[in-house]
Amino acid sequence: MAPRMDDIMRLCCDISANQQVKVAVQHATRGAIVAGGTVFVGGILAGPAGIAVGVAVGGLLGAWLTSGQFKPLPQILMELPPNQQQKLYSDIMAVLGNLDWTDMAQLAALVMGNAKLKQQVTAALLSYITKELSAEVRYGD
């Protein structure tokens, strides 16, 4: 991995670890499909009352399917294939613009020391995770 790309990936890992971001990549879609499917079936079988029951049951089933399937974001980032790492690198570099750094320590100090820049990098990272990976994001334990 190129040194600058490696610095960006490590920065993203540090930011997401600091904020305790966890994601569910593949199971978020499955949970949404189950939830939507139960609403549809409930509506077909019992009309408006079935929709209400379908929402309740579907929401519980969807939550159950995705519970426990969350991984720390740094783990997900380090498992990305090279083409996805390159896309994330490009997205983060669009935020950093012409920021110049010599190593990871300096990059981290520049970004973490500037609240606005840190927020923009975090927003770009979360946007990438939700749009490119179709992941569900959770904060904390």
DSSP file (Angstrom, degrees, kcal/mol; ACC not computed):
  #  RESIDUE AA STRUCTURE BP1 BP2  ACC     N-H-->O    O-->H-N    N-H-->O    O-->H-N    TCO  KAPPA ALPHA  PHI   PSI    X-CA   Y-CA   Z-CA
    1    1 A M              0   0    0      0, 0.0     5,-0.0     0, 0.0     0, 0.0   0.000 360.0 360.0 360.0 135.9    0.0    0.0    0.0
    2    2 A A     >  -     0   0    0      1,-0.1     4,-3.0     4,-0.0     5,-0.2  -0.300 360.0-117.3 -61.2 145.1    1.4    3.4   -0.9
    3    3 A P  H  > S+     0   0    0      0, 0.0     4,-2.4     0, 0.0     5,-0.1   0.884 113.4  47.8 -55.5 -42.8    2.5    5.5    2.1
    4    4 A R  H  > S+     0   0    0      2,-0.2     4,-2.1     1,-0.2     5,-0.1   0.906 113.7  47.0 -67.6 -39.4    0.0    8.2    1.7
    5    5 A M  H  > S+     0   0    0      2,-0.2     4,-2.7     1,-0.2    -1,-0.2   0.908 111.4  52.3 -66.4 -39.9   -2.9    5.8    1.2
    6    6 A D  H  X S+     0   0    0     -4,-3.0     4,-2.5     1,-0.2    -2,-0.2   0.906 108.4  51.1 -61.1 -41.8   -1.7    3.9    4.3
    7    7 A D  H  X S+     0   0    0     -4,-2.4     4,-2.4    -5,-0.2    -1,-0.2   0.915 111.2  47.8 -61.1 -43.5   -1.7    7.1    6.3
    8    8 A I  H  X S+     0   0    0     -4,-2.1     4,-2.6     2,-0.2    -2,-0.2   0.916 111.8  49.2 -65.6 -43.3   -5.2    7.9    5.2
    9    9 A M  H  X S+     0   0    0     -4,-2.7     4,-2.2     1,-0.2    -2,-0.2   0.915 112.8  47.5 -63.3 -41.8   -6.4    4.4    6.0
   10   10 A R  H  X S+     0   0    0     -4,-2.5     4,-2.6     2,-0.2    -1,-0.2   0.884 110.4  52.6 -66.4 -37.9   -4.8    4.6    9.4
   11   11 A L  H  X S+     0   0    0     -4,-2.4     4,-2.8     2,-0.2     5,-0.2   0.936 109.6  48.7 -61.1 -46.3   -6.3    8.0   10.0
   12   12 A C  H  X S+     0   0    0     -4,-2.6     4,-2.4     1,-0.2    -2,-0.2   0.895 111.9  49.7 -61.1 -40.2   -9.8    6.6    9.2
   13   13 A C  H  X S+     0   0    0     -4,-2.2     4,-2.4     2,-0.2    -1,-0.2   0.917 111.5  48.7 -63.9 -43.3   -9.2    3.7   11.6
   14   14 A D  H  X S+     0   0    0     -4,-2.6     4,-2.5     2,-0.2    -2,-0.2   0.928 113.0  46.8 -63.2 -45.2   -8.1    6.1   14.3
   15   15 A I  H  X S+     0   0    0     -4,-2.8     4,-1.8     1,-0.2    -2,-0.2   0.936 115.3  45.1 -63.1 -46.3  -11.1    8.4   13.9
   16   16 A S  H  <>S+     0   0    0     -4,-2.4     5,-2.6    -5,-0.2     4,-0.3   0.857 114.1  49.1 -69.7 -33.7  -13.6    5.5   13.8
   17   17 A A  H ><5S+     0   0    0     -4,-2.4     3,-0.9     3,-0.2    -1,-0.2   0.899 109.1  53.7 -68.5 -39.9  -11.9    3.8   16.8
   18   18 A N  H 3<5S+     0   0    0     -4,-2.5    -2,-0.2     1,-0.3    -1,-0.2   0.871 115.2  39.5 -60.3 -38.7  -12.0    7.1   18.8
   19   19 A Q  T 3<5S-     0   0    0     -4,-1.8   121,-0.6    -5,-0.2    -1,-0.3   0.386 109.4-125.1 -93.8   3.4  -15.7    7.4   18.1
   20   20 A Q  T < 5 -     0   0    0     -3,-0.9   120,-1.3    -4,-0.3     2,-0.4   0.912  42.0-179.2  53.6  49.9  -16.3    3.7   18.6
   21   21 A V  E   < -A  139   0A   0     -5,-2.6    52,-2.7   118,-0.2     2,-0.3  -0.666   6.5-176.9 -83.3 131.6  -18.0    3.3   15.3
   22   22 A K  E     -AB 138  72A   0    116,-3.4   116,-2.9    -2,-0.4     2,-0.3  -0.946   4.5-163.3-124.9 150.0  -19.3   -0.2   14.4
   23   23 A V  E     -AB 137  71A   0     48,-2.8    48,-2.7    -2,-0.3     2,-0.5  -0.959  19.0-151.9-135.0 151.5  -20.9   -1.3   11.2
   24   24 A A  E     +A  136   0A   0    112,-2.1   112,-2.3    -2,-0.3     4,-0.3  -0.973  22.6 175.8-118.5 111.8  -23.0   -4.1    9.9
   25   25 A V  S  > S+     0   0    0     -2,-0.5     4,-0.5    44,-0.3     3,-0.2   0.981  71.0  20.1 -85.8 -65.0  -22.3   -4.5    6.2
   26   26 A Q  H  > S+     0   0    0      1,-0.2     4,-1.0     2,-0.1     3,-0.3   0.808 121.0  55.7 -80.2 -29.7  -24.2   -7.4    4.7
   27   27 A H  H  > S+     0   0    0      1,-0.2     4,-2.4     2,-0.2    -1,-0.2   0.662  90.4  71.6 -83.6 -15.4  -26.8   -7.9    7.3
   28   28 A A  H  > S+     0   0    0     -4,-0.3     4,-2.0    -3,-0.2    -1,-0.2   0.916 100.8  46.6 -64.9 -41.9  -28.3   -4.4    7.2
   29   29 A T  H  X S+     0   0    0     -4,-0.5     4,-2.5    -3,-0.3    -1,-0.2   0.913 111.2  51.5 -66.1 -42.5  -29.9   -5.1    3.8
   30   30 A R  H  X S+     0   0    0     -4,-1.0     4,-2.4     1,-0.2    -2,-0.2   0.915 109.5  50.3 -61.3 -43.0  -31.2   -8.5    5.0
   31   31 A G  H  X S+     0   0    0     -4,-2.4     4,-2.3     1,-0.2    -1,-0.2   0.894 111.1  48.9 -62.1 -40.3  -32.8   -6.9    8.0
   32   32 A A  H  X S+     0   0    0     -4,-2.0     4,-2.6     2,-0.2     5,-0.2   0.890 110.6  50.3 -67.2 -39.3  -34.5   -4.2    5.9
   33   33 A I  H  X S+     0   0    0     -4,-2.5     4,-2.7     2,-0.2    -2,-0.2   0.921 111.8  47.6 -65.0 -43.5  -35.8   -6.8    3.4
   34   34 A V  H  X S+     0   0    0     -4,-2.4     4,-2.3     2,-0.2     5,-0.2   0.929 112.8  48.9 -63.3 -44.8  -37.3   -8.9    6.2
   35   35 A A  H  X S+     0   0    0     -4,-2.3     4,-1.6     1,-0.2    -2,-0.2   0.937 115.1  43.7 -61.4 -47.2  -38.9   -5.8    7.8
   36   36 A G  H  X S+     0   0    0     -4,-2.6     4,-2.2     1,-0.2    -1,-0.2   0.885 111.9  54.4 -65.0 -38.9  -40.4   -4.6    4.5
   37   37 A G  H  X S+     0   0    0     -4,-2.7     4,-2.7    -5,-0.2     5,-0.2   0.889 106.8  49.8 -63.8 -40.5  -41.5   -8.1    3.6
   38   38 A T  H  X S+     0   0    0     -4,-2.3     4,-2.5     2,-0.2    -1,-0.2   0.862 109.8  51.4 -69.3 -33.5  -43.4   -8.6    6.8
   39   39 A V  H  X S+     0   0    0     -4,-1.6     4,-2.3    15,-0.3    15,-0.2   0.934 112.0  47.3 -64.7 -44.7  -45.2   -5.3    6.4
   40   40 A F  H  X S+     0   0    0     -4,-2.2     4,-2.3     2,-0.2    -2,-0.2   0.941 114.3  45.3 -61.7 -48.9  -46.2   -6.3    2.8
   41   41 A V  H  X S+     0   0    0     -4,-2.7     4,-2.7     1,-0.2     5,-0.3   0.910 112.2  52.2 -63.4 -42.1  -47.4   -9.7    3.9
   42   42 A G  H  X S+     0   0    0     -4,-2.5     4,-2.5     1,-0.2     9,-0.4   0.901 110.4  48.7 -60.2 -41.1  -49.3   -8.3    6.9
   43   43 A G  H  X S+     0   0    0     -4,-2.3     4,-1.6     7,-0.4    -1,-0.2   0.895 112.7  47.3 -65.9 -40.9  -51.0   -5.8    4.6
   44   44 A I  H  < S+     0   0    0     -4,-2.3    -2,-0.2    -5,-0.2    -1,-0.2   0.920 119.0  39.5 -65.6 -44.2  -52.0   -8.5    2.1
   45   45 A L  H  < S+     0   0    0     -4,-2.7    -2,-0.2    -5,-0.2    -1,-0.2   0.860 135.9  10.9 -77.9 -36.3  -53.3  -10.8    4.7
   46   46 A A  H >X S-     0   0    0     -4,-2.5     3,-0.8     1,-0.3     4,-0.7   0.278  89.0-136.9-132.6  12.8  -55.1   -8.4    7.1
   47   47 A G  H 3X S-     0   0    0     -4,-1.6     4,-1.8     1,-0.2    -1,-0.3  -0.341  75.1  -8.7  68.1-145.6  -55.3   -5.0    5.5
   48   48 A P  H 3> S+     0   0    0      0, 0.0     4,-1.8     0, 0.0    -1,-0.2   0.861 139.1  50.9 -57.8 -39.1  -54.5   -1.9    7.6
   49   49 A A  H <> S+     0   0    0     -3,-0.8     4,-2.2     1,-0.2    -2,-0.2   0.884 108.6  53.2 -65.8 -36.5  -54.4   -3.9   10.8
   50   50 A G  H  X S+     0   0    0     -4,-0.7     4,-3.0    -3,-0.3    -7,-0.4   0.839 104.4  55.2 -66.4 -33.6  -52.0   -6.3    9.2
   51   51 A I  H  X S+     0   0    0     -4,-1.8     4,-2.5    -9,-0.4    -1,-0.2   0.935 108.3  48.6 -63.8 -44.8  -49.7   -3.4    8.1
   52   52 A A  H  X S+     0   0    0     -4,-1.8     4,-1.9     1,-0.2    -2,-0.2   0.924 115.0  44.1 -61.1 -44.5  -49.5   -2.3   11.8
   53   53 A V  H  X S+     0   0    0     -4,-2.2     4,-2.9     1,-0.2     5,-0.3   0.902 112.1  53.9 -66.2 -40.2  -48.7   -5.8   12.9
   54   54 A G  H  X S+     0   0    0     -4,-3.0     4,-2.9     1,-0.2     5,-0.3   0.874 106.6  52.0 -61.4 -38.6  -46.3   -6.2   10.1
   55   55 A V  H  X S+     0   0    0     -4,-2.5     4,-2.4     2,-0.2     5,-0.2   0.943 113.6  43.6 -62.5 -47.5  -44.4   -3.1   11.1
   56   56 A A  H  X S+     0   0    0     -4,-1.9     4,-1.9     2,-0.2    -2,-0.2   0.950 120.4  39.5 -64.5 -49.8  -44.1   -4.3   14.7
   57   57 A V  H  X S+     0   0    0     -4,-2.9     4,-2.8     2,-0.2     5,-0.2   0.920 116.9  50.2 -67.5 -44.2  -43.1   -7.8   13.8
   58   58 A G  H  X S+     0   0    0     -4,-2.9     4,-3.0    -5,-0.3     5,-0.2   0.896 109.5  51.0 -62.5 -40.9  -40.9   -6.8   10.9
   59   59 A G  H  X S+     0   0    0     -4,-2.4     4,-2.3    -5,-0.3    -1,-0.2   0.915 112.3  46.5 -62.4 -42.9  -39.0   -4.2   12.9
   60   60 A L  H  X S+     0   0    0     -4,-1.9     4,-2.4    -5,-0.2    -2,-0.2   0.922 114.7  46.5 -65.7 -43.9  -38.3   -6.8   15.6
   61   61 A L  H  X S+     0   0    0     -4,-2.8     4,-2.5     2,-0.2    -2,-0.2   0.921 112.8  49.9 -64.5 -43.5  -37.2   -9.4   13.1
   62   62 A G  H  X S+     0   0    0     -4,-3.0     4,-1.5    -5,-0.2    -2,-0.2   0.914 112.4  47.2 -61.0 -43.2  -35.0   -6.9   11.3
   63   63 A A  H  X S+     0   0    0     -4,-2.3     4,-1.5    -5,-0.2    -1,-0.2   0.898 111.8  51.1 -64.8 -40.6  -33.4   -5.8   14.6
   64   64 A W  H  < S+     0   0    0     -4,-2.4    -2,-0.2     1,-0.2    -1,-0.2   0.896 107.9  52.5 -64.4 -40.4  -32.9   -9.4   15.6
   65   65 A L  H  < S+     0   0    0     -4,-2.5    -1,-0.2     1,-0.2    -2,-0.2   0.850 116.3  38.7 -65.4 -33.7  -31.2  -10.3   12.3
   66   66 A T  H >< S+     0   0    0     -4,-1.5     3,-1.7    -5,-0.2    -1,-0.2   0.616  90.2 108.5 -93.6 -12.4  -28.7   -7.4   12.6
   67   67 A S  T 3< S+     0   0    0     -4,-1.5    -3,-0.0     1,-0.3    -4,-0.0  -0.411  89.0  11.2 -67.6 138.9  -28.1   -7.6   16.3
   68   68 A G  T 3  S+     0   0    0     -2,-0.1    -1,-0.3     1,-0.1    -2,-0.1   0.454 103.0  98.5  77.3  -0.4  -24.6   -8.9   17.1
   69   69 A Q    <   +     0   0    0     -3,-1.7   -44,-0.3     2,-0.1     2,-0.3   0.333  52.7 113.4 -99.8   5.9  -23.5   -8.6   13.5
   70   70 A F        -     0   0    0     -4,-0.2   -46,-0.2   -46,-0.1    67,-0.1  -0.601  45.8-167.6 -84.0 138.7  -21.7   -5.3   14.0
   71   71 A K  E     -B   23   0A   0    -48,-2.7   -48,-2.8    -2,-0.3     2,-0.1  -0.891  35.2 -91.7-118.8 152.2  -17.9   -5.1   13.6
   72   72 A P  E >>  -B   22   0A   0      0, 0.0     4,-1.5     0, 0.0     3,-0.7  -0.407  36.2-126.0 -60.0 138.0  -15.6   -2.3   14.6
   73   73 A L  H 3> S+     0   0    0    -52,-2.7     4,-2.9     1,-0.2     5,-0.2   0.862 107.0  60.9 -58.6 -39.3  -15.1    0.0   11.6
   74   74 A P  H 3> S+     0   0    0      0, 0.0     4,-2.1     0, 0.0    -1,-0.2   0.893 104.4  51.0 -56.3 -36.4  -11.3   -0.2   11.7
   75   75 A Q  H <> S+     0   0    0     -3,-0.7     4,-1.0     2,-0.2    -2,-0.2   0.922 111.2  47.1 -64.5 -44.2  -11.6   -4.0   11.2
   76   76 A I  H >< S+     0   0    0     -4,-1.5     3,-0.6     1,-0.2     4,-0.4   0.920 111.4  51.9 -62.3 -44.3  -13.9   -3.4    8.2
   77   77 A L  H >< S+     0   0    0     -4,-2.9     3,-1.1     1,-0.2    -2,-0.2   0.895 108.1  49.9 -62.1 -41.5  -11.6   -0.7    6.7
   78   78 A M  H 3< S+     0   0    0     -4,-2.1    -1,-0.2     1,-0.2    -2,-0.2   0.702 108.9  54.0 -73.1 -17.2   -8.5   -3.0    6.9
   79   79 A E  T << S+     0   0    0     -4,-1.0    -1,-0.2    -3,-0.6    -2,-0.2   0.460  81.7 118.6 -92.5  -2.4  -10.4   -5.8    5.2
   80   80 A L  S <  S-     0   0    0     -3,-1.1    -3,-0.0    -4,-0.4    -4,-0.0  -0.366  70.2-114.5 -64.9 140.8  -11.4   -3.6    2.2
   81   81 A P    >>  -     0   0    0      0, 0.0     4,-2.2     0, 0.0     3,-0.7  -0.346  34.6-100.6 -68.6 159.9  -10.1   -4.7   -1.2
   82   82 A P  H 3> S+     0   0    0      0, 0.0     4,-2.3     0, 0.0     5,-0.2   0.829 120.5  55.0 -54.3 -38.2   -7.6   -2.4   -2.9
   83   83 A N  H 3> S+     0   0    0      1,-0.2     4,-1.6     2,-0.2     5,-0.1   0.880 111.0  45.1 -66.7 -35.5  -10.1   -0.8   -5.3
   84   84 A Q  H <> S+     0   0    0     -3,-0.7     4,-2.4     2,-0.2    -1,-0.2   0.853 111.1  53.1 -75.0 -34.0  -12.4    0.1   -2.4
   85   85 A Q  H  X S+     0   0    0     -4,-2.2     4,-2.8     2,-0.2    -2,-0.2   0.902 108.2  51.6 -63.0 -39.7   -9.4    1.5   -0.4
   86   86 A Q  H  X S+     0   0    0     -4,-2.3     4,-2.4    -5,-0.2    -2,-0.2   0.897 109.3  49.8 -63.7 -40.5   -8.5    3.6   -3.4
   87   87 A K  H  X S+     0   0    0     -4,-1.6     4,-2.3     2,-0.2    -2,-0.2   0.924 112.7  46.4 -64.4 -45.0  -12.1    5.0   -3.5
   88   88 A L  H  X S+     0   0    0     -4,-2.4     4,-2.6     2,-0.2     5,-0.2   0.923 111.1  53.1 -62.8 -43.7  -12.1    5.8    0.2
   89   89 A Y  H  X S+     0   0    0     -4,-2.8     4,-2.7     1,-0.2    -2,-0.2   0.922 109.6  48.6 -56.0 -46.3   -8.6    7.4   -0.2
   90   90 A S  H  X S+     0   0    0     -4,-2.4     4,-1.7     1,-0.2    -1,-0.2   0.905 110.9  50.4 -62.4 -42.2  -10.0    9.6   -3.0
   91   91 A D  H  X S+     0   0    0     -4,-2.3     4,-0.9     2,-0.2    -2,-0.2   0.909 113.9  44.0 -62.7 -42.9  -13.0   10.7   -1.0
   92   92 A I  H >X S+     0   0    0     -4,-2.6     4,-2.4     1,-0.2     3,-0.6   0.895 110.9  54.0 -70.9 -39.7  -10.8   11.6    2.0
   93   93 A M  H 3X S+     0   0    0     -4,-2.7     4,-2.1     1,-0.2    -1,-0.2   0.827 101.0  60.8 -64.4 -30.2   -8.3   13.4   -0.2
   94   94 A A  H 3< S+     0   0    0     -4,-1.7    -1,-0.2    -5,-0.2    -2,-0.2   0.850 109.9  42.6 -63.0 -32.6  -11.1   15.5   -1.7
   95   95 A V  H << S+     0   0    0     -4,-0.9    -2,-0.2    -3,-0.6    -1,-0.2   0.894 114.8  48.4 -77.5 -42.8  -11.8   16.7    1.9
   96   96 A L  H >< S+     0   0    0     -4,-2.4     3,-1.5     1,-0.2    -2,-0.2   0.748  85.3 179.7 -72.7 -23.0   -8.1   17.2    2.8
   97   97 A G  T 3<  -     0   0    0     -4,-2.1    -1,-0.2     1,-0.2    -2,-0.1  -0.367  66.8 -12.3  61.9-126.5   -7.4   19.1   -0.4
   98   98 A N  T 3  S+     0   0    0     -2,-0.1    -1,-0.2    -4,-0.1     2,-0.1   0.061  89.0 148.3 -99.3  25.6   -3.8   20.2   -0.6
   99   99 A L    <   -     0   0    0     -3,-1.5     2,-0.4    -6,-0.2    -3,-0.1  -0.383  35.8-149.1 -58.8 133.2   -3.0   19.5    3.0
  100  100 A D        +     0   0    0     -2,-0.1     2,-0.3     7,-0.0    -2,-0.1  -0.913  23.5 163.9-113.7 134.8    0.7   18.4    3.2
  101  101 A W        -     0   0    0     -2,-0.4     3,-0.1     1,-0.1     4,-0.0  -0.967  31.5-150.8-144.4 160.0    2.1   16.0    5.8
  102  102 A T  S    S-     0   0    0     -2,-0.3     2,-0.3     1,-0.3    -1,-0.1   0.746  77.0  -4.1-103.4 -30.0    5.2   13.9    6.2
  103  103 A D  S  > S-     0   0    0      1,-0.1     4,-2.3   -96,-0.0    -1,-0.3  -0.924  79.1 -87.7-153.9 177.3    4.0   10.9    8.2
  104  104 A M  H  > S+     0   0    0     -2,-0.3     4,-3.0     1,-0.2     5,-0.2   0.871 120.9  56.7 -61.3 -38.8    0.9    9.5   10.0
  105  105 A A  H  > S+     0   0    0      1,-0.2     4,-2.1     2,-0.2    -1,-0.2   0.909 109.9  44.5 -61.6 -42.1    1.7   11.3   13.2
  106  106 A Q  H  > S+     0   0    0      2,-0.2     4,-2.6     1,-0.2    -1,-0.2   0.910 113.3  50.8 -69.7 -41.3    1.7   14.7   11.5
  107  107 A L  H  X S+     0   0    0     -4,-2.3     4,-2.6     2,-0.2     5,-0.3   0.940 111.4  48.3 -60.1 -47.3   -1.4   13.9    9.6
  108  108 A A  H  X S+     0   0    0     -4,-3.0     4,-3.0     1,-0.2     5,-0.3   0.910 112.1  49.3 -60.6 -42.4   -3.2   12.8   12.7
  109  109 A A  H  X S+     0   0    0     -4,-2.1     4,-1.6    -5,-0.2    -1,-0.2   0.909 111.8  48.8 -64.3 -41.5   -2.1   15.9   14.5
  110  110 A L  H  < S+     0   0    0     -4,-2.6     4,-0.3     2,-0.2    -2,-0.2   0.923 119.8  36.5 -64.0 -44.4   -3.3   18.2   11.7
  111  111 A V  H >< S+     0   0    0     -4,-2.6     3,-1.2    -5,-0.2     7,-0.5   0.939 119.1  46.2 -77.0 -47.5   -6.7   16.5   11.4
  112  112 A M  H 3< S+     0   0    0     -4,-3.0    -1,-0.2    -5,-0.3    -3,-0.2   0.783 110.2  56.1 -68.1 -25.6   -7.4   15.8   15.1
  113  113 A G  T 3< S+     0   0    0     -4,-1.6     2,-0.6    -5,-0.3    -1,-0.3   0.546 100.0  64.5 -82.5  -6.9   -6.3   19.3   16.0
  114  114 A N    <>  -     0   0    0     -3,-1.2     4,-2.9    -4,-0.3     5,-0.2  -0.910  67.1-164.7-120.6 102.3   -8.8   21.0   13.7
  115  115 A A  H  > S+     0   0    0     -2,-0.6     4,-2.3     1,-0.2     5,-0.2   0.867  89.4  49.5 -56.6 -41.0  -12.4   20.2   14.8
  116  116 A K  H  > S+     0   0    0      2,-0.2     4,-2.1     1,-0.2    -1,-0.2   0.928 113.2  45.6 -66.2 -44.4  -13.9   21.3   11.5
  117  117 A L  H  > S+     0   0    0      2,-0.2     4,-2.6     1,-0.2     5,-0.2   0.905 112.3  51.5 -65.4 -41.7  -11.5   19.2    9.4
  118  118 A K  H  X S+     0   0    0     -4,-2.9     4,-2.6    -7,-0.5    -1,-0.2   0.912 110.4  49.5 -60.9 -42.3  -12.0   16.2   11.7
  119  119 A Q  H  X S+     0   0    0     -4,-2.3     4,-2.5    -5,-0.2    -1,-0.2   0.894 111.3  49.1 -64.2 -40.0  -15.7   16.6   11.3
  120  120 A Q  H  X S+     0   0    0     -4,-2.1     4,-2.3     2,-0.2    -2,-0.2   0.898 112.3  47.2 -67.7 -40.5  -15.4   16.8    7.5
  121  121 A V  H  X S+     0   0    0     -4,-2.6     4,-2.4     2,-0.2    -2,-0.2   0.919 112.9  49.6 -65.5 -42.7  -13.2   13.7    7.3
  122  122 A T  H  X S+     0   0    0     -4,-2.6     4,-2.7    -5,-0.2     5,-0.2   0.918 110.9  49.6 -61.5 -43.7  -15.6   11.8    9.6
  123  123 A A  H  X S+     0   0    0     -4,-2.5     4,-2.3     1,-0.2    -1,-0.2   0.904 111.5  48.5 -62.6 -41.9  -18.5   12.8    7.5
  124  124 A A  H  X S+     0   0    0     -4,-2.3     4,-2.2     2,-0.2    -1,-0.2   0.896 112.4  49.5 -65.3 -39.8  -16.7   11.7    4.3
  125  125 A L  H  X S+     0   0    0     -4,-2.4     4,-2.3     2,-0.2    -2,-0.2   0.939 113.4  44.5 -63.8 -48.2  -15.8    8.4    6.0
  126  126 A L  H  X S+     0   0    0     -4,-2.7     4,-2.5     1,-0.2     5,-0.2   0.862 111.7  53.8 -67.4 -35.1  -19.4    7.7    7.1
  127  127 A S  H  X S+     0   0    0     -4,-2.3     4,-2.6    -5,-0.2     5,-0.4   0.924 109.8  48.0 -62.6 -44.0  -20.8    8.7    3.7
  128  128 A Y  H  X>S+     0   0    0     -4,-2.2     4,-2.1     1,-0.2     5,-1.1   0.931 112.3  49.4 -60.6 -45.8  -18.5    6.2    2.1
  129  129 A I  H  X5S+     0   0    0     -4,-2.3     6,-1.7     1,-0.2     4,-0.6   0.909 116.9  39.7 -63.0 -44.3  -19.5    3.5    4.5
  130  130 A T  H  <5S+     0   0    0     -4,-2.5    -1,-0.2     4,-0.2    -2,-0.2   0.873 126.2  33.6 -76.7 -35.9  -23.2    4.0    4.1
  131  131 A K  H  <5S+     0   0    0     -4,-2.6    -3,-0.2    -5,-0.2    -2,-0.2   0.935 126.7  33.1 -86.3 -49.8  -23.2    4.6    0.3
  132  132 A E  H  <5S+     0   0    0     -4,-2.1    -3,-0.2    -5,-0.4    -2,-0.1   0.865 132.8  29.0 -78.1 -37.0  -20.5    2.4   -1.1
  133  133 A L  S  <<S-     0   0    0     -5,-1.1    -1,-0.2    -4,-0.6    -3,-0.2   0.485  94.4-133.7-101.6  -4.9  -20.7   -0.5    1.4
  134  134 A S        +     0   0    0     -6,-0.3     2,-0.3    -4,-0.2  -105,-0.2   0.910  50.4 163.7  50.3  46.6  -24.5   -0.1    2.2
  135  135 A A        -     0   0    0     -6,-1.7     2,-0.5  -107,-0.1  -110,-0.2  -0.635  42.0-129.7 -99.4 152.2  -23.6   -0.5    5.8
  136  136 A E  E     -A   24   0A   0   -112,-2.3  -112,-2.1    -2,-0.3     2,-0.4  -0.859  28.3-144.4 -95.3 133.5  -25.6    0.3    8.9
  137  137 A V  E     +A   23   0A   0     -2,-0.5     2,-0.3  -114,-0.2  -114,-0.2  -0.809  19.4 178.6-106.9 139.7  -23.6    2.5   11.4
  138  138 A R  E     -A   22   0A   0   -116,-2.9  -116,-3.4    -2,-0.4     2,-0.3  -0.995  15.7-144.4-137.4 142.9  -23.8    2.3   15.2
  139  139 A Y  E     +A   21   0A   0     -2,-0.3  -118,-0.2  -118,-0.2  -119,-0.2  -0.796  58.8   6.3-106.4 149.7  -21.8    4.2   17.8
  140  140 A G              0   0    0   -120,-1.3    -2,-0.1  -121,-0.6  -121,-0.0  -0.262 360.0 360.0  81.8-166.4  -20.6    3.0   21.1
  141  141 A D              0   0    0     -2,-0.0    -1,-0.2  -120,-0.0  -120,-0.1   0.499 360.0 360.0 -69.2 360.0  -20.6   -0.5   22.6
